[in-house]
Every structure is written in C-alpha cells, then in structure tokens.
Amino acid sequence: MDYQQLHPRYREIDVGKELRLVTPDLHHAAQSLSWVESLDVVQYMGADFPSPTLEGEKRRIEEIMSNKDEYSWMVEYDGKVIGNVCINSIAEATQQFGVKAGNLTVLIGDKNYWGKGIGVKVCTAILAWAFEEASFMRMTARALQENIASIKTLQKLGFEEVGTEPYEGLVQGKPSVWRNFTLVA
C-alpha cells in the first residue's frame, strides 16, 4: 500500500516556483542522514540520534511512511530534499481537544537554507492544507526555549503561546523547557 492510500486527503504540495512538499521515500535516507549527523541541526529537536547510520535512517523513514497517525512531507528545494515537515500525534491531540487536531513539526535540515523564510512558507502551505482540505480544526506546536528561529516561525504563523513544560534532556549542557503553542482554524 502506498503513502497516499494510508493517509486520506494526503497530496504533494507545490509551495512556490522551486519549493515542493513531496512524499517521503527511502531514497531520501542518505540526505536526511546528513542532517541527523549534525549537532547544529538536531540540538533543538528534542530527539536523540546517537551514532546515526544509513540503515537506521532508512528504518526511521519506513516508520514515517507506515505511521497512520501522522502526515509527513519532505521539503524539496530546486529538486534537492532539504528538510521535513509533518503533522503528528493526531489521535492524541484530537482526543485532547475534542476536534480534529495535530502537532506541527518542521525541520530544515540543510543549513544552507536556514534564515531564508522556507520554514514559514512550508508551514503556511501545510496549515492551509490541514485546515482547508483535511478537516483539522486545531494545530499545536512546541519549541525548546533556545530555538529562537522556531519560536519566531510559530509567531509569524499566528500560533499563540499557551505555556511551558519541562524538557527532560539538556540543551547545550543546561536544563531547558518546551514552549507550547496552539492555532485554531
């Protein structure tokens, strides 16, 4: 069964002339491996990637492709995959809020594309799809307090900050907190 069959209303999205959101595929593993190998890229993700390998990254992408509780896209710029965006934890968020909801995450993994507004463009397209085509009524997101770029992105998108929660790991050797955000359709 292919990704579109497992994920109702899923489609690839053209964001702009050179920017597209495409279906995750195993051939993306080599590129995404380079992101998870970089401490600069993963330091604010809240996930641990000890000793990443190509086989491990292929397994991670297989899990993404088979997960019915999330919609995921690879961010492609001028034919090159540079990141990932997804709506995850749909069942949990829907139960919590009593309306179809999910958690938005975005990673621009290729540092050459940081600071160019791509995250805002990608998330704007995903939110339009979610609210206009996929019947979502609410979106949540979170960012570690040190991740100023993600916080600014969420604020530009219209997310409202709704509190914090402890982060169980360390960021740059120090305790941190998640800043939680929400957006209602």
C-alpha positions in Angstrom: 0.0 0.0 0.0 1.5 3.4 -0.9 1.6 6.5 1.3 -1.4 8.2 -0.3 -3.6 5.1 0.3 -2.6 5.0 4.0 -3.2 8.8 4.5 -6.6 10.1 3.4 -6.5 13.5 1.6 -2.7 13.5 1.5 -1.2 15.1 -1.5 2.1 16.6 -2.6 2.1 20.4 -2.5 3.7 23.0 -4.7 4.7 25.8 -2.4 6.5 28.0 -5.0 8.5 28.0 -8.1 11.3 25.9 -6.6 9.8 24.7 -3.4 7.7 21.5 -3.1 6.5 19.2 -0.4 6.9 15.6 -1.6 6.1 12.1 -0.2 8.8 10.6 2.0 10.7 7.8 0.3 13.6 5.6 1.2 15.8 7.3 -1.4 15.7 10.4 0.9 17.6 8.5 3.6 21.2 9.5 2.6 20.2 13.2 2.6 18.4 13.1 5.9 21.2 11.1 7.4 23.5 14.2 6.9 21.0 16.3 8.9 20.8 13.9 11.9 24.6 13.6 12.0 24.9 17.4 12.6 24.7 18.6 16.2 23.8 22.1 14.9 20.7 20.6 13.2 19.4 18.2 15.9 20.3 20.2 19.1 16.8 21.7 19.4 14.8 18.7 18.1 14.2 17.1 21.5 15.2 13.7 20.0 18.3 11.7 20.4 20.2 10.4 17.3 23.2 8.6 18.8 25.5 7.1 16.1 23.2 7.5 13.2 23.6 5.1 10.2 22.2 4.9 6.8 20.3 1.7 7.8 18.9 3.4 10.8 17.8 6.3 8.8 16.1 4.0 6.3 14.2 2.3 9.2 13.2 5.8 10.5 11.8 6.7 7.1 10.0 3.4 6.8 8.4 4.1 10.2 7.3 7.6 8.9 5.9 6.0 5.8 3.8 3.5 7.7 2.6 5.7 10.5 -1.2 6.3 10.1 -1.2 8.8 12.9 0.8 11.5 11.0 1.1 13.2 7.7 4.7 13.8 6.5 6.3 15.5 3.6 9.9 16.0 2.6 10.8 19.6 1.8 12.3 19.8 -1.7 14.0 22.9 -3.0 15.0 23.1 -6.6 15.0 19.3 -6.8 17.0 18.7 -3.6 15.5 17.4 -0.3 16.4 19.9 2.4 14.0 19.1 5.3 10.9 17.5 6.6 7.5 18.8 7.8 4.8 16.8 9.4 1.6 16.8 11.4 1.9 14.1 14.1 0.1 12.9 17.3 -3.2 13.3 15.6 -5.1 10.8 17.7 -3.8 12.1 21.0 -4.4 15.8 20.0 -7.9 15.0 18.7 -8.8 13.3 21.9 -7.3 16.1 24.0 -9.2 18.9 22.2 -12.4 17.1 21.0 -11.9 18.3 17.4 -9.6 17.0 14.7 -6.1 18.3 15.8 -2.5 17.5 15.3 1.0 18.7 16.2 3.0 20.6 13.6 6.8 20.0 13.3 9.2 21.3 10.7 12.9 20.7 10.2 15.0 22.5 7.6 17.9 20.1 7.8 20.2 21.6 5.2 21.9 24.5 7.0 22.5 26.2 3.6 18.8 27.0 3.6 18.4 28.4 7.1 17.3 32.0 7.5 15.6 32.2 4.1 12.0 32.0 5.3 11.5 28.5 3.9 10.1 27.2 7.2 7.4 29.8 7.2 6.5 29.1 3.6 6.3 25.4 4.2 4.3 25.6 7.3 1.9 28.1 5.7 1.2 25.6 2.9 0.8 22.7 5.4 -1.6 24.7 7.6 -3.7 25.7 4.6 -3.9 22.1 3.5 -4.7 20.9 7.1 -7.5 23.5 7.7 -9.0 23.8 4.2 -8.6 20.2 2.8 -8.1 17.8 5.7 -10.7 19.0 8.2 -8.2 19.9 11.0 -9.6 22.4 13.5 -6.6 23.0 15.7 -2.9 22.7 15.5 -0.3 22.6 18.3 3.4 23.0 18.2 6.3 23.3 20.6 9.9 24.6 20.6 12.7 24.5 23.1 13.2 27.9 24.6 16.6 28.2 23.0 15.2 27.6 19.5 14.6 31.2 18.7 14.1 30.6 14.9 11.3 28.1 15.5 9.6 30.4 18.1 9.7 33.3 15.6 8.3 31.0 12.8 5.4 29.9 15.0 4.7 33.5 16.0 4.7 34.6 12.3 2.2 31.8 11.5 -0.2 33.1 14.1 0.3 30.5 16.8 -0.5 31.6 20.4 1.8 30.6 23.2 -0.1 28.6 25.8 2.5 27.6 28.4 5.7 25.6 29.0 6.6 22.2 30.2 9.9 20.7 31.3 12.3 19.2 28.8 13.8 16.0 30.2 17.1 16.4 28.4 19.8 19.1 28.4 20.4 21.7 25.7 24.0 22.8 25.5 24.6 21.1 28.8 21.8 23.0 30.6 18.2 22.3 31.6 15.5 23.7 29.3 11.8 23.9 28.8 9.4 23.4 25.9 7.3 26.4 24.9 3.9 25.2 23.8 1.8 26.9 21.1 -1.7 26.4 19.5 -3.5 27.7 16.5 -7.2 27.3 15.9 -8.7 27.2 12.4 
